[in-house]
């Protein structure tokens, strides 16, 4: 069936991805791997990360600023690739936007449930995400008999953003956070922050091979593909090279360094000054 003019225009628009910093690039990596013809526009709020310790109201204000910026960038879908931002108010963003808005919590929950045979599931995230209990509530909606062990790991974000994952200090911090979860006999661990897959090798070393790490980035990439197919907004022209644009609210240099390493190609980020919410 031929695409309508509206569908063809929509197909050439980009997928918008927002995060508090560099962690959402794990989502970009999975989208580009699963949907290689789709353009992506990314905004990392690096000047105001981490989001974890902030109030929900403050985080929502930051997210709405990024949404407003991306609305002028011709996007067809928005991915809130930040667990703290998703927990702070996914429904608010969905109500405010006239395009599909996806968060990272539900896809991770579904994957954890499918991989856990014992019903003992661990969840790690920022202080805000863990305090919100959004993962626990979503898990128990599916199965009220689960044994859920949650742990806030705020220093993980700082280790990733400052490129300190491969240090003795990072290993010590990982043991302090994760050893109590191992003692709970979990067999699945939800990485409830998009920064955490950047520490997956270290996390796997600490929790052991019997624990399945659940990376929401992989799950959400599959969900995006389904929505694009349903709405007939996927890019139909496979010969066209996709566009990748990166914006940050802070200094781009560290973002570019970590991002280039993660995506295995040199990236250029542009600094955008967002208005104060105070």
Secondary structure by P-SEA (a helix, b strand, c coil): ccccaaaaaaaabbbbbbcccccaaaaaaaaaaacccbbbbbbbcccccccccccaaaaaaaaaaaaaaaccccccbbbcccaaaaaacaaaaaaacccccccccaaaaaaaaaaccccbbbbbbcaaaaaaaaaaaaaaaaccccbbbbbbbcaaaaaaaacccccaaaaaaaaaccaaaaaacccbbbccccccccaaaaaaaaacccbbbbcaaaaaaaaaaaaaaaaccccccccbbbbbbbbbcccaaaaaaaaaaaacbbbbbbbbbbcccc
